[in-house]
Amino acid sequence: MTQITGRITLQFNGKSIRSLNGAKIMFGGTQRTPVNDDQGGVHYSEKIVNGGAEAVIPHGSDTNVAELQNLVNVTLTAETDSGKQYMGRGAFITEALELTGSDNGDMPIKVACLPLEEI
């Protein structure tokens, strides 16, 4: 029986971060856009799309906001509970961090990096 991925743990330079359920990784890679010519042919153009991740961190007294905001040129590792691991080099936080007062102290993060590679 195959285990289906239910959780993703994110690490920056080997240091795990605590996140709420629902972390997401974007593999990146080649994106193809259809191009139609005037003869009815369908072709495509390509561009490289970055990889990345999104997660919500539960903010607490031990959360180092400055450290998170200053993540630049780090290695992102995403480990799934089904045993797969993916790595993205040159990762950085893309948006200023925000904190929402809630039961979980929600602090979303968004990360961009080179396309993810399976390791």
Residue frames as qw, qx, qy, qz and C-alpha x, y, z in Angstrom:
[[0.000, 0.891, 0.455, 0.000, 0.00, 0.00, 0.00],
 [0.430, 0.385, 0.002, 0.816, 1.38, 3.41, -0.99],
 [0.236, -0.640, -0.416, 0.601, 1.43, 6.28, 1.50],
 [0.254, 0.773, 0.335, 0.475, 0.03, 9.51, 0.09],
 [0.336, 0.155, -0.261, 0.892, 1.70, 12.80, 1.06],
 [0.303, -0.792, -0.523, -0.079, -0.18, 14.59, 3.82],
 [0.377, -0.886, 0.012, 0.269, 2.53, 16.75, 5.43],
 [0.649, 0.567, -0.103, 0.496, 5.50, 18.71, 4.15],
 [0.567, -0.720, -0.049, 0.397, 8.32, 19.83, 6.45],
 [0.453, 0.835, -0.075, 0.303, 10.42, 22.78, 5.30],
 [0.711, -0.486, 0.026, 0.508, 14.06, 23.37, 6.20],
 [0.320, 0.928, -0.136, 0.134, 16.36, 26.29, 5.47],
 [0.274, 0.658, -0.648, 0.269, 20.06, 25.37, 5.42],
 [0.501, 0.021, -0.846, 0.181, 19.14, 22.17, 7.31],
 [0.067, 0.063, 0.617, -0.782, 17.16, 23.91, 10.07],
 [0.090, -0.500, -0.831, -0.228, 13.50, 22.82, 10.26],
 [0.202, -0.137, 0.145, -0.959, 10.81, 25.42, 10.71],
 [0.192, 0.352, 0.844, -0.356, 7.55, 24.72, 12.48],
 [0.268, 0.018, -0.352, -0.897, 4.55, 25.24, 10.20],
 [0.630, 0.161, 0.472, -0.596, 0.84, 24.53, 10.23],
 [0.576, 0.238, 0.764, 0.166, -0.73, 21.86, 8.02],
 [0.486, 0.810, 0.317, -0.089, -1.04, 22.90, 4.39],
 [0.247, -0.648, 0.445, 0.567, 2.56, 23.80, 3.44],
 [0.762, 0.608, 0.211, -0.067, 2.91, 23.92, -0.33],
 [0.432, -0.446, 0.497, 0.606, 5.89, 23.49, -2.63],
 [0.624, 0.733, 0.014, -0.272, 6.13, 24.63, -6.23],
 [0.860, -0.060, 0.347, 0.370, 8.52, 22.54, -8.30],
 [0.087, 0.791, -0.292, -0.530, 9.21, 25.15, -10.98],
 [0.585, -0.001, 0.712, 0.389, 10.85, 24.17, -14.23],
 [0.063, 0.002, 0.559, 0.826, 9.76, 24.63, -17.83],
 [0.391, 0.542, 0.518, -0.534, 6.43, 26.29, -18.58],
 [0.230, 0.118, 0.696, 0.670, 5.09, 25.97, -22.11],
 [0.328, 0.524, 0.274, -0.737, 2.65, 28.44, -23.62],
 [0.583, 0.433, 0.650, 0.224, 0.64, 27.49, -26.73],
 [0.052, 0.525, -0.247, -0.813, 1.26, 29.65, -29.81],
 [0.627, 0.504, 0.594, -0.036, -1.24, 29.38, -32.67],
 [0.196, -0.239, 0.449, 0.838, -0.18, 30.33, -36.19],
 [0.477, 0.394, 0.004, -0.785, -2.41, 31.61, -38.97],
 [0.472, 0.223, -0.754, -0.400, -2.31, 28.19, -40.71],
 [0.842, -0.318, -0.155, -0.407, -4.02, 26.43, -37.80],
 [0.711, 0.165, -0.588, 0.348, -0.81, 24.99, -36.36],
 [0.596, -0.790, 0.003, -0.146, -0.17, 24.86, -32.65],
 [0.608, 0.396, -0.450, 0.521, 3.34, 25.50, -31.40],
 [0.603, -0.747, -0.252, 0.119, 4.74, 26.56, -28.05],
 [0.244, 0.725, -0.387, 0.515, 7.19, 28.88, -26.40],
 [0.771, -0.331, -0.469, 0.275, 9.06, 28.05, -23.22],
 [0.019, -0.753, 0.335, -0.566, 10.21, 29.91, -20.15],
 [0.505, -0.028, -0.752, 0.422, 11.76, 28.77, -16.91],
 [0.495, -0.703, -0.145, -0.490, 9.61, 29.23, -13.81],
 [0.024, 0.495, -0.696, 0.520, 11.14, 29.40, -10.34],
 [0.557, -0.302, -0.770, 0.078, 10.48, 26.86, -7.63],
 [0.148, -0.445, 0.306, -0.829, 9.37, 27.80, -4.15],
 [0.340, -0.326, -0.853, 0.224, 7.29, 27.13, -1.10],
 [0.331, -0.510, -0.010, -0.794, 4.48, 28.62, 0.95],
 [0.502, -0.284, -0.773, 0.264, 3.66, 27.89, 4.56],
 [0.366, -0.774, -0.046, -0.515, 2.02, 29.39, 7.61],
 [0.446, 0.161, -0.674, 0.566, 4.25, 29.53, 10.67],
 [0.508, -0.748, -0.420, -0.078, 2.61, 29.57, 14.11],
 [0.194, 0.656, -0.312, 0.660, 4.22, 32.63, 15.71],
 [0.740, -0.575, -0.335, 0.098, 5.32, 32.15, 19.31],
 [0.366, -0.907, 0.180, 0.106, 7.73, 33.56, 21.85],
 [0.650, -0.371, 0.519, 0.413, 10.56, 31.60, 20.23],
 [0.640, 0.634, 0.363, 0.238, 9.90, 32.80, 16.65],
 [0.392, -0.468, 0.205, 0.765, 12.85, 34.76, 15.26],
 [0.483, 0.800, 0.322, -0.151, 11.15, 37.09, 12.77],
 [0.059, 0.864, -0.382, -0.324, 14.38, 38.89, 11.82],
 [0.392, -0.303, 0.828, 0.263, 16.06, 35.58, 10.96],
 [0.539, 0.461, 0.704, 0.039, 13.14, 34.59, 8.71],
 [0.320, 0.908, 0.120, -0.240, 12.95, 37.99, 6.99],
 [0.013, -0.812, 0.515, 0.276, 16.66, 37.86, 6.22],
 [0.759, -0.001, 0.632, 0.155, 16.68, 34.42, 4.58],
 [0.484, 0.790, -0.222, -0.303, 18.57, 35.03, 1.34],
 [0.513, 0.565, -0.644, -0.056, 20.54, 32.59, -0.82],
 [0.488, -0.324, 0.745, -0.319, 19.79, 29.60, 1.40],
 [0.254, 0.052, -0.915, -0.310, 19.03, 25.99, 0.54],
 [0.685, -0.085, 0.180, -0.701, 15.36, 25.05, 0.86],
 [0.156, 0.069, -0.982, -0.076, 14.66, 21.40, 1.61],
 [0.689, -0.106, 0.047, -0.716, 11.13, 20.03, 1.59],
 [0.065, 0.128, -0.987, 0.076, 10.56, 16.61, 3.14],
 [0.658, -0.191, -0.287, -0.669, 7.24, 14.83, 2.74],
 [0.611, -0.310, 0.608, -0.402, 5.79, 12.34, 5.19],
 [0.943, 0.272, 0.105, -0.162, 5.68, 9.86, 2.30],
 [0.819, -0.276, 0.313, 0.393, 9.48, 9.84, 2.15],
 [0.588, 0.599, 0.204, 0.504, 10.27, 12.15, -0.78],
 [0.370, -0.689, -0.039, 0.622, 12.72, 15.04, -0.42],
 [0.493, 0.732, 0.252, 0.397, 13.20, 18.02, -2.70],
 [0.488, -0.500, -0.031, 0.715, 15.85, 20.75, -2.68],
 [0.350, 0.866, 0.228, 0.275, 15.88, 24.28, -4.08],
 [0.606, -0.152, -0.082, 0.776, 19.06, 26.35, -4.14],
 [0.161, 0.189, 0.110, 0.962, 19.33, 30.12, -3.83],
 [0.243, -0.673, -0.689, -0.121, 16.10, 30.41, -1.82],
 [0.109, 0.067, -0.252, 0.959, 14.86, 33.71, -0.41],
 [0.103, 0.594, 0.675, -0.426, 11.77, 35.12, 1.30],
 [0.245, 0.404, 0.512, 0.717, 9.74, 37.03, -1.31],
 [0.230, -0.739, -0.321, -0.545, 7.36, 39.12, 0.81],
 [0.083, -0.428, 0.505, -0.745, 7.53, 41.12, 4.02],
 [0.287, -0.224, -0.914, 0.180, 6.24, 39.00, 6.90],
 [0.433, -0.407, -0.052, -0.802, 2.85, 39.67, 8.47],
 [0.124, -0.065, -0.909, 0.394, 1.41, 38.34, 11.73],
 [0.499, -0.404, -0.363, -0.675, -2.28, 37.78, 12.35],
 [0.269, -0.226, 0.705, -0.616, -3.52, 37.50, 15.91],
 [0.785, -0.049, -0.379, -0.488, -5.43, 34.22, 16.00],
 [0.902, -0.371, 0.171, -0.140, -5.53, 30.91, 17.84],
 [0.926, 0.116, 0.094, 0.347, -2.45, 29.88, 15.84],
 [0.264, -0.779, 0.220, 0.525, -0.57, 33.20, 15.58],
 [0.779, 0.467, 0.362, 0.210, -0.59, 32.86, 11.79],
 [0.081, -0.787, 0.348, 0.503, 2.51, 34.19, 9.99],
 [0.865, 0.449, 0.222, 0.037, 2.56, 33.20, 6.29],
 [0.278, -0.625, 0.507, 0.523, 5.86, 32.94, 4.42],
 [0.800, 0.588, 0.106, -0.065, 6.53, 32.72, 0.68],
 [0.495, -0.543, 0.540, 0.411, 9.84, 31.50, -0.69],
 [0.730, 0.655, -0.120, -0.154, 11.30, 31.51, -4.21],
 [0.528, -0.511, 0.621, 0.273, 14.29, 29.47, -5.41],
 [0.226, 0.362, -0.757, -0.495, 15.70, 27.67, -8.40],
 [0.807, -0.041, -0.355, -0.470, 13.49, 24.80, -9.63],
 [0.680, -0.450, 0.513, -0.270, 13.29, 22.01, -7.04],
 [0.511, 0.378, -0.762, -0.119, 15.27, 18.81, -7.55],
 [0.915, -0.335, -0.097, -0.204, 14.44, 15.45, -6.00],
 [0.084, 0.654, -0.708, 0.253, 17.19, 14.28, -3.65]]
